[in-house]
Amino acid sequence: MVNMLAYENNVKELDELVATTRSLIAYYSEDMWKMEKISSIGTLRSYFEGRPIIDLACYDVSAKVNIDFLRKVRGNGYENTLLMLLADEKMSPMEYIKPEILASELLIKPYTKEQMKDKMRDLLSTYCNKTSGDASKNIFVLDMKDGKTRIPFNQIYYFEAREKKIYVRTLKEEYPFYQTLDELENNLPEEFVRCHRSYIVNWNLVEKVDLSGSELQLADELYVPFSRTYKETIKGLR
């Protein structure tokens, strides 16, 4: 599953952007694609509260509030999302061409349908080249029935073994796959710590250690138990 966000304040332009993207996707990927289209900053803020997985984004920066929010989002776990900016010709590029925003493509308004299609082709091509071989060290890749799902490690809270499967947990979703925790543990970045026979936790997201209750409190009020076997490891990381 490839997840794409299209944020554009103009509803008509948003619909055209999404329709064009959908018409091109089949030429670049056999995976299933999920398109999220949003036209207001309020809806966008609510959407990001769930820390969704976003592989690609088209983002309208024609208002200062949009640029400020994008800068915040980019630094909050979305630095690897492939980004195309939609900017007004009256704007100075100095407003949005910044290292912390790091766009891969730029589409200037007003634009023709062909210009939009050409830029979208470039964005999709860049994404396919980027993900070929799944070489990114920042992404956890799952092979699922609807294609590959790519989850940034910094959005994974923990891995849990249950029901003869492993579940990778993001803020709002769980994704099951078949493997053992022992095998998985050997292939994860160092910030992932075994804390229980059934759990591997992202230590970067641990906010509090309750030694008496044998529990870890993670960001966003998620909780993971730890067992006596791993208590000394946990104490050493506090």
N, C-alpha and C positions, 0 to 999 in steps of 0.2 A: 504494500500500500504506500503510495506517494501522497503526501499531504501538501496542498498548496493553498495559500491565502491570497485573495485579491481584495485590496482595500482601495476604494476610489470613491470620492465624495459625490461625483456625478453618476447618478444611477444608470443613465443611458450608456455612458462610456463604460461603466462597470459591466453591464450585461454584454456589451460587444467584446470586451476584453475576455470575459469568461467563455463566451461562445467561440471566439477565435482560438483560445487555448485548447479547448476541448476538441476542436477540429484538427489540431496539430498533434495532440498527444499520441495517437495511435502510430504515428510515423517514428516516434522516438522511444517508446517504452511499451512493453507487454504487461507491465504491472497495472493493478487497479489504481485509480487516482481519486482522491477525495478533494473536492474544491469547496472552499469556504469563501463566500463573497460578503463583504461588509461595506456599508456606505456611510457610517457615522462613527465619530470618535468615541462616543459613549458605548456603543455596541462593541467596538474594538477593545476598549478597556475591560469590559466584562468578559470578552472572549479570552483575553490573556490571563485573567485570574485563574483559569483552569490549567495554565501552563501546557497548552496543546503542542503536539509535535508538528513542526512546520519545516518542510524540506525546501520549498521555494516560496517566495512572496513577491507580489507586485504591490507597490505601496505609494500612495499619493502623498507627496510632500508639498503640496501647493499652499498649505497653511502652516504657520509657525508651530501651532499646537501639535500638528502631526509630526513635525521634525523633532520636537522635544520628546514626544512619546516614543518615537522610533529610536532615538538615542538611548533612552532608558531601557527599552526592550532589548536592543542589541547587546547591551552590557549585562543582561540578566539571563544568560543561557542561550541566546539565539545568534551568537556570533558566527555560527557555521551555516545558518540559513542563507541560501542563495537568493540574492535580492536584486529586483529591478525597480528603480525609482520612476515615478510619474511626476514630472515637474512642469510648471508653467514657464513659458518663454520669457515672461516679464521678471522672473526671479533671477537673482544673481546666483551663479553656481557655487559661490562661496558659502551660501546658506546650507547647502546639502552635500557638497563634495567634501566630506570630512573623513578622517581615518577611522573614527569610531562608528561611522555608518557603513562604510565599505561596500558600496554597491557594485554589482557585476555588470549591470546594464542601466541605461538611461533613456527614457522616452520623453521627448519634449512635447507639450501641448501648445497649440493644437497640432494633431498628427493625423495622417491619413490611415486608412485601414491597412494599406500595404506596409506603411512604416511600422505600424503596430505589429503586424504579422511577422515582419523581418526581425524585429527586436525579440519577439516571443520565440521565434525559431532559435535565435542565438542563445537565449536563456535556457531553453530546453536542451539544446546541444551541449552547452556548458555543464548542465546538471548531469547528463548522461555520461559525459567524459569524466566528470568528477567522481561519479559513483561506480564506474566500471571497475570490476575487481574488488570493490568494496574496501579500498585500501586505507580509508580514513581511520586514524587511530582514535578519533574522538567519537566514533559512531559504533553502536552495537547493532548488528544486522541479524534479523530473524527471517528465515524462509517460511512463509505462510501460504495458505491455499490461494490467497488473492495476490501473491507476489511477495517481494521483499519489503519488510518494514524496517526502517532505519531510525533508531532511537539514540539521540545524543546521550552520552554517558552522564552528562551533568543534569539530565532530566530523569534519571533513574534513581529512585529512592532505595529500593532493595530488590533482591531476588528471593523468592520463597519456594521451597519444595513442598508440594502437597498433591495428593490424588495422582501420584505417579508421573507428575509433570513438574516443570519449573515455571513460575509466573514472574515475569519482570513487571515491576510496578512503577508507573509514573504517577503524577498527582491524581489523575482522574480515571486512568485506564489500567487494565492488566492484560498482558499478552502471554499466552501459554506456549511452551515448546518442550521438546523432549531432550533431556540431557541429565547428567548427574551434577550435583553441586560441587563434588570434588573435581570433576573435569572442568566445570565452569570457573571455579576459583583460580585455577592455574592460568587462565587466559584473560583475566580481567585486569584493568589498571590498578595501581597500588592503593588508590583511595577506597577500593571495595574490600571490606573486612568481613571475614567469617565471624559470626557472633553466636551461632546456634547451629545445631545439626540441620536445621531447616531454613536458615536465613544467611544471606550475605548482604551487608548494608553499605550504602554509600556514606563513608565517614564524613565527607564534606558537607553532608546535609544533616548531620547529627547536631542537635542544639543543646541537649541535656542528657546526662547519664544518671539514672536512678539505680545506685548500687544495691540499696536495700530491696527495691522492688524488681530488680533484674530486668530493667526496661530501658530502652533508648527512645528519647523523644526526638523526632525528626522535624524538619521544617514543615510548615503547613499542618501541624497537629497530627502527624502520623506517628505511630508507635510500633516498635519492633522489640521482641524479647531477646535477652541474651542468656545463655546457660552458664552453669558453674564451670564447665570445661573451658569456656572462653573468658571467664571473669578477669583473669590476670592480664590477658591481652587488652581487654577493654580499659582496665585501670591504667595500663601503660600508655594508652592513647589519649587519656583525658587531658 
